[in-house]
């Protein structure tokens, strides 16, 4: 496996690194102070061409490939997890699903605004009694006389759902079918639709700017054209973007871990204890070495998987392996970073390591938990 990306991606990294450090680092500090995502964050990403990365130019996107998207995620993750979420909101599951399965009218209605950062979207699958087990969702969509669909149900822990202009809602349209395939359909529900409301907004253990919403659908009637793709194909539509999503998350974990290691090295050199730099202590050196090995292993695995995906090769469960390894890797690196910083690593507003420590914990749960990834890997081995 080769750790280095292509020459084109090296050039992109050389452009993104100063942008991240000069523009996004100060914005990350502002986000931490205010607990809000300023408009300037969206504007900075848009001006750098990072919104709508995977969408075609005719809708205002960059028309980039998956390795470019992942490298961008890796770089911006060095500043704050918020920036990865903003990029994902314009190139993640919902935008890509609209591009792949939407009508031209749906594409024209939503994609240009997403690429410009003037529209926001969300993906609503999880419910109080259904998360990883998609077949257990209870939200129902039934046809109504005269055309259209009536949606009833509740969605839980939807990232950015309270601010979204359009939500891709997964609902059961054929309860007679077992499992998820053929049973679930996808709908594009716009903000302001009668019967659609935000029931609650929650903050996680991570940054206060990252909020999750409970969404309620009470007799929410949407027109026929709100159906995305073919009736009964909602689960397949969602699953179709999982490789992109898992590799994007893997890249973000690598970027966050790389920044954590950089901060740890700088602190270990600057901090003196008992008359010597912390970096001279073998215990500290071993933690730094273990983090470096973890990061380089993750980077090599992720980059090689990306090469195989773009070459059209069968990758089996490699995307799940990447997501599993990288999400758990960044947790180890973050834990060591806090330990190296000692008391300074526990206090908010002193060093960013404590915020990274809280934010990266999400990756082992969201976007497909570690347990789900292990299940998928084992299933691939045993088939």
Secondary structure, 3 states (H helix, E strand, C coil): CCCCCCHHHHHHHHHHHHHHHHHHHHHHHHHHHHCCCCHHHHHHHHHCCCCCCCCCHHHCCCCCCHHHHHHHHHHHCCCCHHHHHHHHHHHCHHHHHHHHHCCHHHHHHHHHHHHHCCCCEEEECCECCECCCHHHCCCEEEECCCCCEEEEEEEEEEECCCCCCEEEEEEECCCCCCCCCCCEEEEEEECCCCCEEEEEEEECCCCCCCEEEEEEEEEEEECHHHEECCCCCHHHHHHCCHHHHHHHHHHHHHHHHHHHHHHHHHHHHHCEECCEEHHHCHHHHHHHHHHHHHHHHHHHHHHHHHHHHHCCCCCCCHHHHHHHHHHHHHHHHHHHHHHHHHHHHCCCCCCCHHHHHHHHHHHHCCCCCHHHHHHHHHHHHHC
